[in-house]
Amino acid sequence: MTRQDVREITVPAELGQVPQVRAFIHDYVAALGLGEEDRVKIELSLHEICVNIALYAYPEGRPGEMTVRVWRDGGDLFIEVCDQGAPFDPVRKKDPDLRLKLRCGTPGGLGVYFYKTLMDGLSYRRSRGRNVLTLRKAL
């Protein structure tokens, strides 16, 4: 793997920090000259992941952090999101029954489905007590 133009940001795993992470990824992908559709897919995916980390990764009262690392490799963009929260593998999460969700009208629960379908690749590993989620988008 030949990582090019690697950038990283670490912030507290709090909802109030999500706009800072979105601005970080927005600036990176804007500099690549990606089309609006791809930029929106990337930003929405990262937004959903960061919100889930802020809401669910750490027990209440235990502060934590999330780190986002982004780089290019050949014709792909990679985004790696790490946290030290509870283990969670979104790759194994079963896709929701969209018809049932529509009939029931229950809000929420689609974030993982969104980023699994909006990105071109997704992998997860647990390493040294950290969740490491890597997303890939073809450029």
C-alpha positions as CSV (number, residue, x, y, z in Angstrom):
1,M,0.0,0.0,0.0
2,T,1.4,3.4,-1.0
3,R,-0.4,5.9,1.2
4,Q,-0.3,9.4,-0.3
5,D,-1.2,12.7,1.4
6,V,-2.1,11.2,4.8
7,R,-4.0,13.5,7.2
8,E,-5.4,12.8,10.6
9,I,-7.6,14.4,13.2
10,T,-8.4,13.3,16.8
11,V,-11.3,14.8,18.7
12,P,-13.3,13.9,21.8
13,A,-16.1,11.4,20.9
14,E,-18.8,14.0,21.4
15,L,-21.7,15.1,19.2
16,G,-20.4,18.6,19.3
17,Q,-17.2,17.5,17.6
18,V,-18.9,16.0,14.6
19,P,-18.9,19.3,12.6
20,Q,-15.2,19.6,13.1
21,V,-14.6,16.1,11.6
22,R,-17.0,16.9,8.7
23,A,-15.1,20.1,8.0
24,F,-11.8,18.1,8.0
25,I,-13.1,15.5,5.5
26,H,-14.8,18.2,3.4
27,D,-11.6,20.1,3.0
28,Y,-9.7,17.0,2.1
29,V,-12.1,15.7,-0.6
30,A,-12.7,19.2,-2.0
31,A,-8.9,19.5,-2.6
32,L,-9.1,16.3,-4.6
33,G,-11.7,17.8,-7.0
34,L,-14.3,15.1,-6.5
35,G,-17.8,15.6,-7.8
36,E,-20.5,16.7,-5.5
37,E,-22.2,13.3,-5.4
38,D,-19.1,11.6,-4.2
39,R,-18.3,14.3,-1.7
40,V,-21.8,14.0,-0.2
41,K,-21.5,10.2,0.0
42,I,-18.2,10.5,1.8
43,E,-19.2,13.2,4.2
44,L,-22.6,11.5,5.0
45,S,-20.8,8.2,5.7
46,L,-18.3,9.8,8.0
47,H,-21.0,11.8,9.8
48,E,-23.0,8.7,10.5
49,I,-20.0,6.8,11.8
50,C,-18.9,9.7,14.1
51,V,-22.5,10.2,15.5
52,N,-22.6,6.5,16.3
53,I,-19.3,6.6,18.1
54,A,-20.4,9.7,20.1
55,L,-23.7,8.1,21.1
56,Y,-22.8,4.4,21.6
57,A,-19.1,3.6,21.8
58,Y,-18.3,4.7,25.3
59,P,-20.2,4.1,28.5
60,E,-21.9,7.2,30.0
61,G,-19.4,9.1,32.1
62,R,-16.3,7.6,30.4
63,P,-14.9,10.1,28.0
64,G,-13.3,8.8,24.8
65,E,-11.8,10.0,21.6
66,M,-12.2,9.2,17.9
67,T,-9.4,9.5,15.3
68,V,-10.0,9.9,11.6
69,R,-7.2,9.2,9.2
70,V,-7.6,9.8,5.4
71,W,-5.3,9.0,2.5
72,R,-5.2,8.2,-1.2
73,D,-3.8,5.0,-2.6
74,G,-3.7,4.7,-6.4
75,G,-7.3,5.4,-7.6
76,D,-8.9,5.0,-4.1
77,L,-9.6,7.2,-1.1
78,F,-9.4,5.5,2.3
79,I,-10.9,6.8,5.5
80,E,-10.0,5.0,8.8
81,V,-12.0,5.7,11.9
82,C,-10.7,4.5,15.2
83,D,-12.1,4.5,18.8
84,Q,-11.4,2.7,22.0
85,G,-15.1,2.1,22.7
86,A,-17.1,-1.1,23.0
87,P,-16.3,-3.5,20.1
88,F,-18.7,-3.0,17.2
89,D,-18.3,-4.6,13.8
90,P,-20.7,-2.9,11.3
91,V,-19.6,-5.2,8.5
92,R,-21.4,-8.0,10.3
93,K,-24.5,-6.0,11.0
94,K,-27.5,-7.3,9.0
95,D,-29.0,-4.9,6.5
96,P,-32.4,-3.6,7.7
97,D,-35.7,-4.6,6.0
98,L,-36.4,-1.3,4.3
99,R,-40.0,-2.2,3.6
100,L,-40.7,-3.0,7.2
101,K,-39.0,0.2,8.4
102,L,-41.2,2.1,5.9
103,R,-44.4,0.4,7.1
104,C,-43.6,0.8,10.8
105,G,-42.4,4.4,10.4
106,T,-39.7,3.9,13.1
107,P,-37.0,6.6,12.7
108,G,-33.3,5.9,12.9
109,G,-31.4,2.7,12.5
110,L,-30.2,3.3,9.0
111,G,-26.8,4.9,9.5
112,V,-24.8,1.7,9.1
113,Y,-26.8,0.7,6.1
114,F,-26.2,4.1,4.5
115,Y,-22.4,4.0,4.7
116,K,-22.3,0.3,3.7
117,T,-24.1,1.2,0.5
118,L,-22.6,4.7,-0.2
119,M,-19.0,3.6,0.0
120,D,-17.2,1.2,-2.3
121,G,-15.6,-0.9,0.4
122,L,-15.7,-1.4,4.2
123,S,-13.6,-3.4,6.5
124,Y,-13.4,-3.7,10.3
125,R,-10.8,-5.0,12.7
126,R,-10.3,-4.9,16.5
127,S,-6.7,-4.1,17.2
128,R,-5.1,-3.3,20.6
129,G,-8.4,-2.5,22.2
130,R,-9.5,-0.2,19.3
131,N,-12.2,-0.4,16.8
132,V,-10.7,0.3,13.4
133,L,-13.2,0.8,10.6
134,T,-11.8,1.5,7.1
135,L,-13.9,2.9,4.3
136,R,-12.9,2.9,0.6
137,K,-14.2,5.1,-2.2
138,A,-13.0,4.8,-5.8
139,L,-11.8,8.1,-7.1
